[in-house]
Every structure is written in structure tokens, then in C-alpha cells.
Amino acid sequence: MKSVIQAGSQAIHILAEACIVLQIIYRKYPERFTHDDSFKILVENLPHISEPEPRGSLVWIIGEFAERIPGSVEIIKGLGE
């Protein structure tokens, strides 16, 4: 996923689709993702995701795994502004 993000703005649509797919995977297999770098990567790129469905997926991921994502409460609060 890091290589997709490093590819630049043309790859943002790929990141957006990955958010949706990751939500499905995380929902189905939550026990497999206890210490996952993908949480950090997704949160760092939240400002670049503007489409409603991928943003909704990110909000779900942040809420579902809040205890594993540093600053998750602030991130969610920031989305409401």
C-alpha cells in the first residue's frame, strides 16, 4: 500500500478503492489485524480521500479499531468540523 501512496495523486483512486476493500476484510477478519501498519497509512491519507464511500469506510475502520489507532478520537472529531 505504501508504494501506491508514493505513486502520487494519480493513485488516490486506488487508495480510495483499497479503503473499501480493507473495510470488508477488517470486518470479516478483525482478529488478524492487531498491529497493522495499514491503519497508520489509511489515517495519514484520510485528507486525500474525498469520495463518500471510501471516507465512510475509513470512518468505520477508525471507529472499529480506535484502541489500536493513536489519536482516533481527535480524528473522528476533526471529521465533524
ABEGO torsion letter per residue (X at the ends): XAAAAAAEAAAAAAAAAAAAAAAAAAAABAAABABBAAAAAAAAAAAABABAAAAAAAAAAAAAAAAABBGAAAAAAAAAX
